[in-house]
Amino acid sequence: MPTEVRSLNEECGVFGVWGSPDAAQLTYFGLHALQHRGQEGAGITANDHGKLQTERGLGLLADVFRDPRRLARLTGQAAVGHVRYATAGNHGLENIQPLGFNFSDSQFALAHNGNLTNAVTLRRRLEQHGAIFHASSDSEILMHLIRRSPATTLTEQVKDALRQVHGGFAYLLLTNDCLIAALDPNGLRPLVVGQLPTGGYVVCSETCALDTIGATFVQDVQPGELLTIDDHGLTIDHYTTDTQLAICSMEFIYFARPDSDIHGVNVHSARKRMGAQLAVEQPVDADIVVGVPNSSLSAATGYAEASGLPYEMGLIKNQYSSRTFIQPTQALREQGVRMKLSAVKGVVAGKRVVLIDDSIVRGTTSRRIVKLLKDAGAKSVHLRIASPPLRYPCFYGIDIQSTNELIAAQQTIREMCQTFGADSLGFLSEQGVVDAVGLSTTEPYGGLCMAYFNGDYPTALYDYQAEYDAEIAQLQANHEGVIK
């Protein structure tokens, strides 16, 4: 069971367009803006007068479509695309999306961002009733549920299927005559709608992709919504009204691009406010503030402004290196840290440095960066994290499904400080994150999912519950005071 469950996890970016003669090209540009959400595979499916054609492959988007003929083959006025991040051992081409389905009466292409918490149970039940799966990801499950629904219309079949899947999900489904989008009842994964100057519609993971192609923002897709886009325009429906906004807080802290807006909140501005609040909660008597590039720079500027300390570029990132957090293996993550950062000796030598990072997951990066700065002559390094200690797994689409991967679940703050070789270590409070994001809602935790920090999950864990309970019990027995 544990191996099967872990193989289902992914964090991805989706993009779909309806009503443009350059649909595939727009999808390519949109996916390029979303490349940070997945770097191990990419694909695009185009709808040309009701006929679907797909090009997909392993690697970065530019690698997959290095041959311009691949994109040129994708003609038509509608398309859907996907960039994928997968866990180790789950890299086959069969898992690269969009997933294509050819039936006697129709064609479908499915793109999915997120993770289902009841995928194992659903897959087992479907297989017992004769379903044949071609991929090991959980994305294929929805299509089986749609086709097995007794409902008489596609819209009702999709609603029926969506009511059976649980967890975090943003789906795009391209058919012969429409584009369908759906978001989970908690809105855990971001999804937005935009409109092209020519009148066509776009649905994608982040607003930065809308900006890239010149589309105008229309709205965030709301929890439990089902959108249908066709030649008649945009139709907004619901498959459930049992909803509670709980946007993944890591979208604001780390994943989303800083120029994106999520539910009306600019990501850079939220991160800057996190840094400012961190300066209030965790002050340091120091000389300079240094941010870990690139996702921590917003928080670092906020910390510097609030503390009155000068912000300095004490670390340089190799812009051609990939994000270490979403590398699939520990060995690759460690190698990635060594390759991607260098300390600026002329800036940090002899200085007391406040080092700002957005989060600590496994701790690999923190150890390496503290050492980089001290080797470059920093007098002291005070590590400040613009989020709370990440102690609990995520089951909704981020590659953290075991407390064994989380250093904050294994060690106290004092122990972590010693492990990293830092002179001090401090984290932002949960309320600090909630206040910094500042969503206009009365939902719990200000409309954020804070389960990674406090274990209060917005949904039932289903297939993961037993293993999670066992892990937490073991940690409580061995590390009293770390996991509550």
C-alpha positions as CSV (number, residue, x, y, z in Angstrom):
1,M,0.0,0.0,0.0
2,P,2.6,2.7,0.9
3,T,4.6,2.2,-2.4
4,E,1.4,2.3,-4.4
5,V,0.1,5.4,-2.7
6,R,3.4,7.3,-3.1
7,S,3.6,6.6,-6.8
8,L,0.5,8.7,-7.4
9,N,1.8,12.1,-6.3
10,E,2.4,15.1,-8.6
11,E,2.6,18.9,-8.9
12,C,1.9,20.3,-12.3
13,G,0.7,23.1,-14.5
14,V,-2.3,23.1,-16.8
15,F,-3.3,25.4,-19.7
16,G,-6.3,25.3,-22.0
17,V,-7.6,27.6,-24.7
18,W,-10.8,27.6,-26.8
19,G,-11.5,29.9,-29.7
20,S,-8.2,30.9,-31.2
21,P,-6.7,29.8,-34.6
22,D,-3.3,29.8,-32.8
23,A,-4.5,27.6,-29.9
24,A,-1.5,25.2,-29.8
25,Q,1.0,28.1,-30.1
26,L,-0.7,30.0,-27.3
27,T,-0.7,26.8,-25.2
28,Y,3.0,26.5,-25.7
29,F,3.7,30.0,-24.6
30,G,1.3,29.6,-21.6
31,L,3.0,26.3,-20.6
32,H,6.4,28.1,-20.8
33,A,5.2,30.5,-18.2
34,L,4.1,27.6,-16.0
35,Q,7.4,25.6,-16.5
36,H,8.3,26.2,-12.8
37,R,5.4,23.9,-11.9
38,G,6.8,20.8,-13.6
39,Q,10.0,20.0,-15.4
40,E,9.9,16.3,-16.2
41,G,7.4,16.1,-19.0
42,A,5.1,18.2,-21.2
43,G,2.4,17.8,-23.8
44,I,-0.2,19.5,-25.9
45,T,-3.4,18.2,-27.4
46,A,-5.1,20.3,-30.1
47,N,-8.7,20.1,-31.4
48,D,-8.9,20.6,-35.2
49,H,-12.6,20.7,-36.2
50,G,-13.5,18.0,-33.7
51,K,-10.4,15.8,-34.2
52,L,-7.9,15.6,-31.3
53,Q,-4.2,15.2,-31.9
54,T,-1.5,15.0,-29.2
55,E,2.3,15.6,-29.0
56,R,4.0,14.9,-25.7
57,G,7.3,13.8,-24.3
58,L,9.8,13.7,-21.4
59,G,11.8,16.8,-20.3
60,L,11.3,20.5,-20.5
61,L,8.7,22.0,-22.8
62,A,11.4,23.4,-25.1
63,D,13.0,19.9,-25.3
64,V,9.7,18.2,-26.1
65,F,8.9,20.7,-28.9
66,R,12.5,21.2,-30.1
67,D,11.5,20.0,-33.5
68,P,9.1,22.8,-34.7
69,R,7.2,20.3,-36.8
70,R,5.7,18.8,-33.6
71,L,4.0,22.0,-32.7
72,A,3.1,22.7,-36.4
73,R,1.2,19.5,-36.5
74,L,-1.1,20.7,-33.7
75,T,-3.6,22.7,-35.8
76,G,-7.0,23.9,-34.6
77,Q,-8.9,26.5,-32.6
78,A,-8.7,24.7,-29.2
79,A,-6.0,23.0,-27.2
80,V,-5.0,21.8,-23.8
81,G,-1.5,21.4,-22.3
82,H,0.3,20.2,-19.3
83,V,3.8,20.4,-17.6
84,R,4.4,17.6,-15.2
85,Y,6.4,16.9,-12.1
86,A,6.5,13.3,-11.0
87,T,7.9,11.4,-8.0
88,A,10.8,8.9,-8.5
89,G,10.0,5.7,-10.2
90,N,7.1,7.2,-12.1
91,H,8.7,8.8,-15.2
92,G,7.2,6.8,-18.1
93,L,5.9,8.4,-21.2
94,E,2.5,6.9,-20.4
95,N,2.1,9.3,-17.5
96,I,2.9,12.4,-19.5
97,Q,-0.3,14.4,-20.0
98,P,-2.6,15.3,-21.6
99,L,-3.8,11.8,-21.4
100,G,-5.7,10.8,-24.6
101,F,-8.8,8.6,-24.8
102,N,-10.4,7.4,-28.0
103,F,-13.9,6.0,-27.9
104,S,-16.2,4.9,-30.7
105,D,-18.3,8.0,-30.2
106,S,-15.9,10.6,-28.9
107,Q,-12.3,11.7,-28.1
108,F,-11.0,13.2,-24.8
109,A,-7.8,14.7,-23.6
110,L,-7.3,15.1,-19.8
111,A,-4.9,17.3,-17.9
112,H,-4.7,17.2,-14.1
113,N,-2.9,19.1,-11.4
114,G,-3.2,17.7,-7.9
115,N,-3.5,14.4,-6.1
116,L,-6.5,12.2,-5.1
117,T,-6.6,10.9,-1.6
118,N,-8.9,8.0,-2.5
119,A,-7.2,7.1,-5.8
120,V,-6.1,3.6,-4.6
121,T,-9.5,2.6,-3.5
122,L,-11.1,4.0,-6.7
123,R,-8.6,2.3,-8.9
124,R,-9.0,-1.1,-7.2
125,R,-12.7,-0.9,-7.5
126,L,-12.6,0.1,-11.2
127,E,-10.1,-2.7,-12.0
128,Q,-12.4,-5.2,-10.2
129,H,-15.1,-4.1,-12.6
130,G,-12.9,-4.6,-15.7
131,A,-11.2,-1.2,-16.1
132,I,-7.8,-1.3,-17.8
133,F,-5.3,1.4,-16.8
134,H,-2.4,2.5,-19.0
135,A,-0.7,4.9,-16.6
136,S,0.3,4.7,-13.0
137,S,-0.8,8.3,-12.1
138,D,-4.2,8.9,-10.5
139,S,-5.3,11.2,-13.4
140,E,-6.8,8.4,-15.5
141,I,-9.3,7.5,-12.8
142,L,-11.6,10.4,-13.6
143,M,-12.1,9.4,-17.2
144,H,-13.1,5.8,-16.2
145,L,-15.6,7.3,-13.8
146,I,-17.0,9.6,-16.5
147,R,-17.5,6.8,-19.0
148,R,-19.1,4.5,-16.3
149,S,-21.6,7.1,-15.1
150,P,-25.3,6.2,-15.7
151,A,-26.0,9.9,-16.3
152,T,-27.4,10.8,-19.8
153,T,-25.4,13.9,-20.6
154,L,-21.6,14.5,-20.6
155,T,-22.0,17.4,-18.1
156,E,-23.9,15.2,-15.7
157,Q,-21.4,12.3,-16.2
158,V,-18.5,14.7,-15.3
159,K,-20.4,15.9,-12.2
160,D,-21.1,12.4,-11.2
161,A,-17.4,11.5,-11.5
162,L,-16.2,14.6,-9.7
163,R,-18.3,13.8,-6.7
164,Q,-16.5,10.5,-6.4
165,V,-12.9,11.8,-6.4
166,H,-11.5,13.4,-3.3
167,G,-8.4,15.4,-2.5
168,G,-6.8,18.3,-4.4
169,F,-7.4,18.6,-8.2
170,A,-7.7,21.1,-11.0
171,Y,-8.9,19.3,-14.2
172,L,-9.0,20.3,-17.8
173,L,-10.9,18.1,-20.2
174,L,-10.8,18.8,-23.9
175,T,-13.5,17.0,-26.0
176,N,-14.6,17.1,-29.6
177,D,-16.8,20.1,-29.0
178,C,-15.9,21.8,-25.7
179,L,-13.4,22.5,-23.0
180,I,-14.3,21.5,-19.5
181,A,-12.6,22.8,-16.3
182,A,-13.2,21.7,-12.7
183,L,-11.7,22.5,-9.3
184,D,-11.8,20.5,-6.1
185,P,-14.3,21.6,-3.3
186,N,-11.5,23.3,-1.3
187,G,-9.7,25.1,-4.2
188,L,-6.4,23.6,-3.1
189,R,-4.8,24.0,-6.5
190,P,-5.1,27.4,-8.3
191,L,-7.0,27.7,-11.5
192,V,-8.0,30.9,-13.4
193,V,-10.0,32.0,-16.4
194,G,-9.0,34.6,-18.9
195,Q,-10.2,36.0,-22.2
196,L,-8.3,36.7,-25.4
197,P,-8.6,40.0,-27.3
198,T,-10.3,37.9,-30.1
199,G,-12.9,36.6,-27.7
200,G,-11.6,33.1,-27.0
201,Y,-11.2,31.8,-23.4
202,V,-8.3,30.5,-21.5
203,V,-8.1,28.4,-18.3
204,C,-4.8,27.8,-16.6
205,S,-3.0,27.3,-13.3
206,E,-1.7,30.9,-12.8
207,T,-2.4,34.4,-14.0
208,C,1.3,34.8,-15.2
209,A,0.3,32.5,-18.1
210,L,-2.5,34.8,-19.0
211,D,-0.2,37.8,-19.0
212,T,2.3,35.9,-21.2
213,I,-0.3,35.5,-24.0
214,G,-2.0,38.8,-23.6
215,A,-5.3,37.4,-22.2
216,T,-7.4,39.5,-19.7
217,F,-8.1,38.0,-16.3
218,V,-11.8,37.1,-15.9
219,Q,-12.0,35.2,-12.6
220,D,-10.5,32.6,-10.3
221,V,-12.3,29.2,-10.7
222,Q,-14.1,28.8,-7.3
223,P,-14.2,25.6,-5.3
224,G,-16.7,23.0,-6.6
225,E,-17.1,24.8,-9.9
226,L,-17.5,23.2,-13.3
227,L,-16.9,25.4,-16.3
228,T,-17.8,24.6,-19.9
229,I,-16.3,26.6,-22.8
230,D,-17.5,26.0,-26.4
231,D,-18.4,28.0,-29.5
232,H,-21.3,29.6,-27.5
233,G,-19.1,31.0,-24.8
234,L,-18.4,30.3,-21.1
235,T,-20.9,28.5,-18.9
236,I,-20.3,28.3,-15.1
237,D,-21.9,25.5,-13.1
238,H,-21.3,23.6,-9.9
239,Y,-20.9,19.9,-9.2
240,T,-21.1,20.5,-5.5
241,T,-22.0,23.3,-3.1
242,D,-20.3,21.6,-0.1
243,T,-17.2,23.7,-0.4
244,Q,-14.7,25.4,1.9
245,L,-11.9,27.5,0.5
246,A,-8.5,26.1,1.6
247,I,-5.9,27.2,-1.0
248,C,-2.6,25.5,-0.6
249,S,-0.5,27.9,1.4
250,M,2.7,26.7,-0.3
251,E,1.4,28.3,-3.5
252,F,1.9,31.6,-1.8
253,I,5.0,30.6,0.0
254,Y,6.9,28.8,-2.8
255,F,5.2,27.3,-5.8
256,A,3.5,30.1,-7.7
257,R,5.4,32.7,-9.7
258,P,5.7,36.1,-7.9
259,D,3.9,37.9,-10.7
260,S,0.8,35.7,-10.4
261,D,-2.3,36.7,-8.5
262,I,-4.3,34.1,-6.5
263,H,-7.8,35.0,-5.5
264,G,-6.9,38.7,-5.9
265,V,-3.7,38.5,-3.9
266,N,-0.4,39.2,-5.7
267,V,2.1,36.5,-4.7
268,H,5.1,38.8,-4.5
269,S,3.3,41.2,-2.3
270,A,2.2,38.4,0.0
271,R,5.7,37.1,0.3
272,K,7.0,40.6,1.0
273,R,4.5,40.9,3.8
274,M,5.6,37.5,5.1
275,G,9.2,38.8,5.3
276,A,8.1,42.0,7.0
277,Q,6.1,40.0,9.6
278,L,9.1,37.7,10.1
279,A,11.3,40.7,10.9
280,V,8.8,41.6,13.7
281,E,8.5,38.1,15.1
282,Q,12.2,37.0,14.7
283,P,14.4,40.1,14.8
284,V,18.2,39.8,14.6
285,D,21.1,42.1,15.5
286,A,22.9,41.9,12.2
287,D,24.6,43.8,9.3
288,I,22.8,42.7,6.1
289,V,19.9,40.7,4.8
290,V,20.4,38.1,2.1
291,G,17.7,36.2,0.3
292,V,17.9,32.7,-1.2
293,P,17.3,33.2,-4.9
294,N,14.8,33.2,-6.4
295,S,11.7,32.3,-4.5
296,S,12.8,33.9,-1.2
297,L,13.8,37.3,-2.6
298,S,10.4,38.8,-2.1
299,A,10.4,37.9,1.6
300,A,14.0,39.0,2.0
301,T,13.1,42.5,0.7
302,G,10.2,42.7,3.1
303,Y,12.4,41.6,6.0
304,A,15.0,44.2,5.1
305,E,12.5,47.1,4.8
306,A,10.8,46.2,8.1
307,S,14.1,45.7,10.0
308,G,15.9,48.7,8.6
309,L,18.8,46.5,7.6
310,P,20.3,46.8,4.1
311,Y,19.3,44.1,1.6
312,E,22.4,42.7,-0.2
313,M,22.8,40.2,-3.1
314,G,25.0,37.8,-1.1
315,L,24.0,34.8,-3.1
316,I,24.0,34.3,-6.9
317,K,21.9,31.7,-8.6
318,N,22.9,30.0,-11.8
319,Q,19.8,30.8,-13.9
320,Y,20.1,27.6,-15.9
321,S,19.7,25.3,-12.9
322,S,16.3,23.7,-11.9
323,R,14.4,24.0,-8.6
324,T,15.9,21.6,-6.1
325,F,12.6,21.1,-4.2
326,I,11.0,19.4,-7.2
327,Q,13.9,17.2,-8.1
328,P,12.7,13.6,-7.8
329,T,15.6,12.1,-5.8
330,Q,17.7,13.2,-2.8
331,A,20.9,12.7,-4.8
332,L,19.7,15.1,-7.5
333,R,18.5,17.6,-5.0
334,E,21.9,17.7,-3.3
335,Q,23.7,18.0,-6.6
336,G,21.3,20.7,-7.7
337,V,22.2,22.8,-4.6
338,R,25.9,22.5,-5.3
339,M,25.4,23.6,-8.9
340,K,22.9,26.4,-8.5
341,L,24.2,28.8,-5.8
342,S,27.4,30.8,-5.2
343,A,28.2,33.2,-2.3
344,V,29.4,36.7,-3.1
345,K,32.5,37.0,-0.9
346,G,32.9,40.7,-1.3
347,V,29.4,41.2,0.1
348,V,29.2,38.7,3.0
349,A,32.8,38.6,4.3
350,G,33.0,39.9,7.8
351,K,29.3,40.5,8.0
352,R,26.6,39.2,10.3
353,V,24.1,37.9,7.8
354,V,20.4,37.4,8.2
355,L,19.7,34.6,5.6
356,I,16.0,34.5,4.5
357,D,14.5,31.4,3.0
358,D,10.9,30.7,2.1
359,S,10.6,27.3,3.7
360,I,12.6,24.3,5.0
361,V,11.5,20.9,3.7
362,R,14.3,18.3,3.8
363,G,17.1,20.7,5.0
364,T,19.5,19.9,2.2
365,T,19.6,23.4,0.8
366,S,19.8,25.1,4.3
367,R,22.9,23.2,5.3
368,R,24.6,23.9,2.1
369,I,23.8,27.6,2.0
370,V,24.9,28.3,5.5
371,K,28.2,26.6,4.8
372,L,28.6,28.6,1.5
373,L,28.2,31.9,3.4
374,K,30.5,31.0,6.2
375,D,33.1,29.7,3.7
376,A,32.8,33.1,2.0
377,G,33.8,34.8,5.3
378,A,30.4,35.6,6.9
379,K,30.9,36.4,10.6
380,S,27.6,34.8,11.5
381,V,24.6,33.4,9.7
382,H,21.1,33.8,11.3
383,L,18.6,31.7,9.3
384,R,15.1,33.1,9.2
385,I,12.3,31.2,7.4
386,A,9.2,33.0,6.0
387,S,6.9,30.2,6.9
388,P,6.3,27.9,9.9
389,P,8.1,24.6,10.4
390,L,6.9,22.2,7.8
391,R,6.2,19.1,9.9
392,Y,3.3,17.3,8.3
393,P,2.9,15.6,4.9
394,C,0.9,16.9,2.0
395,F,-1.6,14.7,0.2
396,Y,-3.0,17.1,-2.3
397,G,-0.3,17.4,-5.0
398,I,3.1,18.3,-3.5
399,D,5.8,15.7,-3.2
400,I,5.8,15.4,0.6
401,Q,3.9,12.3,1.6
402,S,5.9,11.2,4.6
403,T,7.2,12.8,7.8
404,N,10.4,11.0,7.2
405,E,11.2,13.6,4.5
406,L,10.6,16.6,6.8
407,I,13.5,17.6,9.0
408,A,11.1,19.8,11.2
409,A,9.2,16.6,12.0
410,Q,12.4,14.9,13.1
411,Q,14.2,17.7,14.9
412,T,13.4,20.6,17.2
413,I,14.3,24.1,16.1
414,R,17.4,24.0,18.3
415,E,18.5,20.7,16.8
416,M,17.8,22.0,13.3
417,C,19.9,25.1,14.0
418,Q,22.8,22.8,15.0
419,T,22.3,20.6,11.9
420,F,22.4,23.6,9.6
421,G,25.4,25.2,11.4
422,A,23.5,28.4,11.7
423,D,24.0,30.9,14.6
424,S,20.3,31.1,15.1
425,L,17.1,29.9,13.5
426,G,13.6,31.4,13.5
427,F,10.3,30.7,11.7
428,L,7.3,32.8,10.8
429,S,4.1,32.0,12.8
430,E,1.0,30.4,11.3
431,Q,-0.9,33.6,12.0
432,G,1.8,35.5,10.3
433,V,1.3,33.6,7.1
434,V,-2.5,34.0,7.3
435,D,-2.3,37.7,7.9
436,A,0.4,38.3,5.2
437,V,-1.7,36.6,2.5
438,G,-4.8,38.4,3.7
439,L,-7.5,36.7,1.6
440,S,-10.9,38.3,1.8
441,T,-12.7,35.3,3.4
442,T,-14.1,34.1,6.8
443,E,-13.0,30.6,6.1
444,P,-10.7,28.8,8.6
445,Y,-7.0,29.9,8.4
446,G,-8.0,32.8,6.2
447,G,-8.9,30.5,3.4
448,L,-5.6,28.7,3.3
449,C,-4.6,25.0,3.8
450,M,-2.1,25.1,6.7
451,A,-2.0,21.4,7.2
452,Y,1.7,21.1,6.4
453,F,2.4,23.2,9.5
454,N,-0.3,22.0,12.0
455,G,-1.8,18.7,10.7
456,D,-5.3,20.1,10.4
457,Y,-6.3,18.7,7.0
458,P,-9.3,20.3,5.2
459,T,-10.4,16.9,3.9
460,A,-10.5,13.2,5.0
461,L,-7.2,11.4,4.1
462,Y,-8.9,8.2,3.0
463,D,-6.2,5.9,1.6
464,Y,-3.4,7.7,3.5
465,Q,-5.1,7.8,6.9
466,A,-3.8,4.5,8.4
467,E,-0.2,5.1,7.3
468,Y,-0.3,8.7,8.4
469,D,-1.7,7.8,11.9
470,A,1.1,5.2,12.3
471,E,3.8,7.7,11.4
472,I,2.5,10.4,13.7
473,A,2.2,7.9,16.6
474,Q,5.8,6.9,16.0
475,L,7.0,10.4,15.9
476,Q,5.1,11.3,19.1
477,A,6.7,8.4,20.8
478,N,10.2,9.3,19.7
479,H,10.2,13.1,19.5
480,E,7.8,14.5,22.1
481,G,7.3,18.2,21.5
482,V,8.1,18.2,17.8
483,I,4.9,16.6,16.5
484,K,1.8,17.3,18.6
